[in-house]
Every structure is written in structure tokens, then in C-alpha cells.
Amino acid sequence: MKELDLGKDKISKLLKKFAIPCVISMIVAALYNIVDQIFIGWSDAGAFGNAATNIVYPFTVIALAFALLIGDGAAALFNLSLGAKNNNQANKSIGNGLLLLVGISFVLTILGLLFQNPILKIFGGNPNEVLCYEYAKSYLQIITYGLPFYIIGQGLNASIRSDGSPNYAMFATMLGAITNIILDPIFIFVFHMGVKGAALATILGQILTFLVSILYIRKAKYFSINQQALKLDKEICKKILSLGLASLITQIAIVIIIAVANNLVTQYGYTTLSSTGNPYGVVIPLAVIGICMKIFGIVVSIVIGVSLGGMPIIGFNRGSGNIERVKETIKYILIINLLIGCIAFLLFEFFPTFIINLFGKGNSFEYLEYAQYCLKIFLGGIILTCLVKSLSILLQSMGSSFKSTLLALSRDVLFFVPAILLLAKISESVVTMLWSALIADILSFLLGMILLLSEFKKIEK
């Protein structure tokens, strides 16, 4: 690239240039959900509203998963193509990626509108919890209308970053999130729209991000969306989907975690007693787990932002055969993400009550007790989680889609799901099942280190 030499400039300088805007973009994107959770928690909907958004949250993550599948895959192929001086393939990667984003966005929108009740049921929605279920249904319906804007906007973000414009990508995401933050209290508290207002504020922000991202195409630095680039190429599409598969799996794994946890809570919430002798019920664990997943998402967003910031550097140098620079970049990224994990761990272990009180007022003793269990146990392995999420993106950046996908799949699906199902079955407790996350963190970290070392041996041959 003209302004930055990905093959010669200092790694620290390049990471600062790419990672900081990327981290901000990822945090801001995560704020879409967490801001809704905070304002809803302080509204009349309270815990019922937070539980409702947790039920709908997995569906929005599915939309993000497909956006990142295509967006990150196209960006990775774009950088690898630039490093190999294949400009034609670079253009096609962005053009074909855009077409795929448009197609999948409309498919998901139609599915979301036609199958609302089955979607809610899959993710733990229970019609017997009438108030919570009605909130969830209202939130889902409005959010679904904004999916095309959300998917295309988020998918293009990776291409904009990889084109050497991380600040523009950050601005596009921040504009939408700030709009959401401003409109949330207006719609919820001034117009008394409640959960519906939170959903409306969210999609209006997503529309702004979409518009700004689309405008970038005309001013792109290193790619051109011409007629040839917009012609669907089967091989290009295969490469995009292959390189982006790890990003899809990472997000779908979150969906699986929430779906399994929500359904177990529905099954065992009333059989698990708090220290007061009262059962936790369904609404409390649903609301608390939802909040914890959003907090978890903020930390993971920072980690992924740092890792994605290194993607252009790793991809370019891997494509040009400069393996030492690939290793140096990976070392920097892992150290940074280790520190992020340590800070998050200290916050979760020593300030759980402060964190949970940000999300609502008048919480019961049972609510606060279960929240502390979630933050201390469920998120207790956050240091290892940060490293695992980072390693998955790094392997993707090196072009090792299989290893990246395997690692992304391992923590949340191969290890976590069997562990939580087994612990819940044995204990019939929504507290004991929380230890499954720590078990999954340990096992997936060990696998991640093995995969990284094996990849180094491969590229050094």
C-alpha cells in the first residue's frame, strides 16, 4: 500500500494504525446490543425486557455471523491477493463479497418475518411467560426489518479496513452506534415506546452505518467495483466463504451457547434454589445470562478488533512469503490480548455487583446472587477465552481456514455444549452448569496452541 508499507514498516506502527480503529469499531458494534440492554433494564420492562432481548439476541448474532463470513472472507482474500500482486482477484473479492451480502441479507429477513414463533421457541422463548414473550416478539419483528442494512454495513466494514481506511470504517460504525445511544432514551423514556423503541433506535443506527459504508465504494483506494468485479465467480465465492468460515463459526457458536443455556434455564430454573430458599425461576437467569453474554461480547470485540487489525499485515506478508514478520505480528497481538483478558478477569472477579447494577434498578437478592455466580464462574476463564478467540482469527489471517474453523468450533460447540448439558443433567442446577465455560476455555486453549505451532512448522517448510 502507498501510505503504509505492510512489508517493511514497524509492526507496532502498523498495528496501531489498523488495530485501534478496528477495536473501536468492534466495541461500538457490540454497543448496539448492550446499550439496549442497559436502557431497557432501567425502563418499566426491567428484567422481563432484558430477558426478552436475550431471547432475540441469538438471531441478531446469526445475521452478524453471515455478515462476517462474507465480509471477513472477502477482506482476507483481498489482502492475500494484494500481497501476491493479483489485482484482478482483489477487485473480484470485494465485488463478489458485496453481491453475497445483499443476497444473504434478504434471505434472513424473509425467514425472520415468516418464522417468528419458531425462532423465539428455539432460543428459549416460552409463551407461558406471557409478558417476557410479548416483549421478545415485538423486539424481533422490528429488528428483522433492519437486517439488510445491518448485514451489508457490517460486512463492508472489513473491506474498508483492508483497503487501508480503518478510520473510515470506525466512523461508519460509530455513527450508527451513537445514533442508537441518542435515540434509545428518547424512544424508551420520552415517547414511552419501551422495548419497541429500543429496537427502532437500533435499526435507524444501522441504516446510517449502511449508507456511509456504501458511499465508500466510490472513493476506494485499492479496489474498483466495476462490471467485471460484480460478475459472480464460483471460485472467488468459494475462497471468500472458506476464508470467512472461522468468523461464521465464532458467531454461530455464541448462538449455540445462548440457545442451549436459555433452554436449560427454562428447564431447571424453578428447581434451582438460591441461598434464601427461593427458586431463581426463568426470568432472572435469562436476564442475567443475557447481560453476561453482552459483557462477554464487549471483551471479545476488543480481542477480535486487535486480531483483525493485524489481518492486513499477516495476510500481506504471508502472501509475499515474509514469515518472520508474520510471527512478529502474531506475538504482538497475543501479548496485547493476554493483557486485555487479565484486566477483564480482575473486573469480573472483584466488581461483579457494580457491573450488574449498571443494567437496572431494584434488583432482587436472588437476581444479584445469580449475577455474581455468572460473572465469577461463567466468565472466570476470560483470559483463556481471549487467547482462543485471537488464535482463531490469526490462523484465518494466515490462510489456514480449516485450523481456524476447528478452533472457533472447539470452545463453544465441541467442548462447551457437551459440558453444560452433562453438568445440568447431573446437578439439575442452573448454577453448576456455569462451570462448563471454564472447562471449555482450558481445553480449547490447549488445542489452539497446538494448531498455531503446527501452522508455523507448515509455513517454514
Stockholm file with secondary structure:
# STOCKHOLM 1.0

chainA/1-461         MKELDLGKDKISKLLKKFAIPCVISMIVAALYNIVDQIFIGWSDAGAFGNAATNIVYPFTVIALAFALLIGDGAAALFNLSLGAKNNNQANKSIGNGLLLLVGISFVLTILGLLFQNPILKIFGGNPNEVLCYEYAKSYLQIITYGLPFYIIGQGLNASIRSDGSPNYAMFATMLGAITNIILDPIFIFVFHMGVKGAALATILGQILTFLVSILYIRKAKYFSINQQALKLDKEICKKILSLGLASLITQIAIVIIIAVANNLVTQYGYTTLSSTGNPYGVVIPLAVIGICMKIFGIVVSIVIGVSLGGMPIIGFNRGSGNIERVKETIKYILIINLLIGCIAFLLFEFFPTFIINLFGKGNSFEYLEYAQYCLKIFLGGIILTCLVKSLSILLQSMGSSFKSTLLALSRDVLFFVPAILLLAKISESVVTMLWSALIADILSFLLGMILLLSEFKKIEK
#=GR chainA/1-461 SS CCSSCTTTSCHHHHHHHHHHHHHHHHHHHHHHHHHHHHHHHTSTTHHHHHHHHHHHHHHHHHHHHHHHHHHHHHHHHHHHHHHTTCHHHHHHHHHHHHHHHHHHHHHHHHHHHHCHHHHHHHTTCCTTSHHHHHHHHHHHHHHHHTHHHHHHHHHHHHHHHHTTCHHHHHHHHHHHHHHHHHHHHIIIIISCCHHHHHHHHHHHHHHHHHHHHHHHGGGCSSCCCCTTTTSCCHHHHHHHHHHHHHHHHHHHHHHHHHHHHHHHHHHHTTTCBCTTSCBCTTHHHHHHHHHHHHHHHHHHHHHHHHHHHTHHHHHHHHHHTCHHHHHHHHHHHHHHHHHHHHHHHHHHHHCHHHHHGGGCSSCCHHHHHHHHHIIIIITTTHHHHHHHHHHHHHHHHTTCHHHHHHHHHIIIIIIHHHHHHHHHHHHCCTTGGGGHHHHHHHHHHHHHHHHHHHHHHHHHC
#=GC SS_cons         CCSSCTTTSCHHHHHHHHHHHHHHHHHHHHHHHHHHHHHHHTSTTHHHHHHHHHHHHHHHHHHHHHHHHHHHHHHHHHHHHHHTTCHHHHHHHHHHHHHHHHHHHHHHHHHHHHCHHHHHHHTTCCTTSHHHHHHHHHHHHHHHHTHHHHHHHHHHHHHHHHTTCHHHHHHHHHHHHHHHHHHHHIIIIISCCHHHHHHHHHHHHHHHHHHHHHHHGGGCSSCCCCTTTTSCCHHHHHHHHHHHHHHHHHHHHHHHHHHHHHHHHHHHTTTCBCTTSCBCTTHHHHHHHHHHHHHHHHHHHHHHHHHHHTHHHHHHHHHHTCHHHHHHHHHHHHHHHHHHHHHHHHHHHHCHHHHHGGGCSSCCHHHHHHHHHIIIIITTTHHHHHHHHHHHHHHHHTTCHHHHHHHHHIIIIIIHHHHHHHHHHHHCCTTGGGGHHHHHHHHHHHHHHHHHHHHHHHHHC
//
